[in-house]
Amino acid sequence: MFVDLNIPWPAAGADSAELKKTIGLLVQFGYEGVAYNNIVEGKVAASKSNPIKPLRLGNGGEETSAQGALPSVISQSAPRGKLFHQLSRVTVIAEESNQNYQLNGNNANIASYDLVAIKPLNEKLLQQACQTFEVDIISLDMGTRLPFFLKPPTINLAIQRGIFFEISYGAAIRDTTARRHLITNAAALIRVTKGKNVIITSEAQRAMEVRGPYDVINLASVFSLNQALARNCISSNCRSLLYRAATRRETYRGVMLMEPSSVLGAIAAWKAGPTTTEETDDEKDEEGNNAMETD
């Protein structure tokens, strides 16, 4: 299943005609789902609502809701080729390291999105994103010169937490300078991650900036990715990301209940093991053997 997890959502009041053309082209190319991306600068206010709504595409296929669509995307039994999945995503542009961005399940606005991404603009925020922020995606501005180095300890910490890194090729299609930066930055990311926990998205602002899945796979070869790893970046890695996002949304906290062993009934008493006042069979056998040796 090929998906594009970064299609910018139009600003309030903007015409959605170009967005519909983009989605229509993705359907023709064989993509089975998209994530509409709402970009927010700074703190995400809980009082604001998620503006993303599913589009009526009129392509003859069924469409899923943009909100709460994750279960149908990751379901193994969902029919392929009939559903076009429309997900919602928020990307927070983070510039101040001392600001509380409220990226947690307590924020009703954040909880309404299927995917949560952060775009850190400095090295300190990148470290915080890899270590503590509750996000699914770390999006780096690959079309510009990064103001920091991608250090393996920091990046690997994010991978251990299940966070994915995003490479978007849309800016490279719009500008030749951005293309050079994209190749350099993406290759540096691939060297550190070895292709693990990496997704490739379009971030297409117009339909003409979208590329088919196999064009994207060929493009990824420039980033030192082989075809198998490149394919994973637009298919299986995206699916793993959606599984991770669903887990984050549905299991915010875990609780452990501890009770004294005295509350266990006679049938379940074995779960507590031998008590301090009771001797195990092995201990009794050992004492018997010692007594015989003494005699």
N, C-alpha and C positions, 0 to 999 in steps of 0.2 A: 504494500500500500504506500503510494507516494503522497506526501502532504507538504504544503508550504505553510509554515507557522509564523509568517510575518507579512501580512498584507495591511498596509496602513489604513486605518479607518478615517473617512473624511471628517474634516472639522464641522462643527455645528453650522447648519445652514448651507453646506456645500452640496453640489449636485452629486448624486451617487451613480450617474450614468457610466462614468469611466470605471468605477469600481465594478459594476456589473459586467462591463466588457472584459475586465481583467479576470474576473471569476469565470466567465464563460470560456475564455481562452485556456485557463487552467483545467477546466473540465475536458476540453478537447484534447489537451496534452496528456490526459490520463491521470491527473491528480484526483484523489478521493476526499480531500479535505483541506481546509484552510483555517488559519487563526487570524481574525481581524485584530489589528494592533492599535490600541489607544495609548498615545504617548503623553505622559504627565511629567512636568518639571517640578522637582522638589517634593514636598510632603504630599501624601495622598490623603485628602480630607475624607473622613468617614461619612460626612454629610452629603457628599456628592454621589451621584448614581452612575451606574455603568451605562454608557450611551449606546453600546453595540447591540444591534438587533439583527436577527437572521434576514437575509435577503430573499425575496421571491424571484428565483432565477428563471423560471419558465423554461427549464431544459427538459421537462418531461420526467425528471427523476424526483425521488422523494428528498426532502431536505430536513435536517435535524435542527433543533433550536440552537442558537448561539450560546445560550446559558444552560448549563447542566447537560451538555452533550457528551461529556467525557465517557460515561459508561458505554454508550453505543459505539464509540470509536475504538475502545480497547477491548470490546467484547469479541471473543473468538467465534461466536455463533452469528454475529451480525452478517447479513448478506452483503457480499462485495459487488460493486458495479451498479448498485441501485441507490445507495445512500451517498449524498455529498454532505460531508460533515462541516458545519460552520461553528467554530469555536471563538471564544473571546480571550483577549490577552491585553494586559497592561504592561507598559514599559516605563519605568521610573528613571528619569535622568537625574543622577545624583552628583552634586558638585560640592556640597558642604559636608564634611565628615562629622561635624558635631550636631547635625540636624537629625531629629527623629522622624524617619520616613514612614513609620507605622506599617511595616511590611509583615503583618502577622494576621492570624485568623480572627483576632478580636476586631479588626477593622472590617466593617460590613461591606465597604466599597471594594476592598481587596478580595474579600471572600466571594464576591459575585463574579469574579473572572475565573476562567478555566486555567489560565497560565499567568504567572507573575514573573516579569523580567526586570533586571536593573541594568542601567548603563552607567558604570562608574567613569568619572572624568579625571581621576587622579589615582595615584598608586595606593594611597591610604584607604580610599574607598574600595578599591579593588580587593585589598586585603580583608576589609570588613565584609565584603560581599562573599568572599570565599570562605570566611571563618564563621560568620554569625548570621547574616541576613537570611530570612526565610523566603527564598526565591527558587524558581525552577530554572531560570536562564540567566546567564551573564552575557550581555550583548556589548561587544566592543565596537567602537567606531572604526571599522576596518578601512574606510575610505580616506582616512587622514593619518598623519604620522602620530603614533601613540606616544603620549608623554611619559611612558614608563616601560620598563622591560617586563616581559612575561617570565617570571621566575618559576622554575619547576616546583619548589616546595609549596608556594602559594597556590599554583594551579592544581597541583595534585591533591591538595587539601579539599578544594571544591569538588574534584572528581570523587573523592572518597565520600563526600556528603551527598553524592548523587546529582549534583548541579551540572547543567550542560552549558557549553559555550557555543555562541552563534557566529556564523560567518554569513553576511548578507552581501550579495553580489550586485544589487540594484545600482548603488552609487558608481560602481565601476563601469556600468553601461552608459551612464549619463555623462561621465567625465573621464578624460584620459589620465589626468593626474591621480584621481581616486583609484584608477585601475592599477597603477604602479604601487600605490600604498596597499591596496587590497592583496596583491600577490605577495608583497613582503610580509605584511602582518599575518596573513593566513598561513604562510609557510612557517613563520615563527611559532604560531599556535600549534600547528600540526607536529612540529619537532618536539614540543613539550608534551603534548597529549598523546602523540602517536595515533591520532585519529579517534581516540576514545572520548566519549561524551561530547561529541561535536555534531552540530546540526548545520545544514546549509539552507538558507532561506533567500527569497528574492528581494523583499522590501520594495516591491515594485509600486511606483506611484502611477504608472500608466501601463496599459495592456502590452505595449510594444517592449516593455522591459522584462517581461516574463519569458523564461526559457523552459523548454521541455525537460523531463527528468534525465534523459540520456545526454542532452546538451550540458546539463549541470554536472553530470558525472565526468564528462570530458573536460569541463572547465576545472574540476577539482584536481585533475592530474597536474595542473600547473602549480597546485599547492603541495605537491609531493605525495598525493594520495593515490593509491592504486584503485582500480575500478570497484573492487569489493568493498573497501572502506568508504569510497565515495558514495556508493549506492546506499550503504548503511546510514550515511548522513542525511538522506532524504526519505528514509523508510524505517528501518528497524530502530535506529537511534531515536527518531521522532516518536515511535511507538513506546519505547522505554521511557522517554520523557513524559508522555501522557500518563503512563502508569504511575510514575513518580508524582506527578501533579495531582492525580486522583487520590493517592495515598495521603499527600499533604492536606488536601481539602477535607478528607473524610476522617482522618485520625489526627486531631490537633494535640490532644494530651493523652497520656497513658496513666492508669491508676493501678497500684498494687495494694491489695488488701491482705493484711497479716493478722492472724488470730492465734491464740494459744492452742497447743495441741490437746488441751483438756476438753475442747469443744467437739472433738472428733468422737463419733460413736464407736461401738465395739467392732463393727465391721470395717471401718475405715482407719482404725488405730494403727495399722501397719504402716501407713504413710508417714507417720512421725518417727519411725525407727525405734530402736530400743531406748528406753528411758535410762536415766542414771542409776535408778534403783533396781533395774533388771539386768540380768546377765544374758548375753547372747549364747547361743548353742556352742559357738566356737570357743568362747571364753570358758564355758563349763567343761568342754572337752580338754582344753589346755590345762585347767586346774586338775582334772582327773589324771592326765598323763604325768603331771608333776608329782602328784601324790604317789603314783605307782613307782616312779623313779626313786623317790625318797625311801619307800619301803624296801 
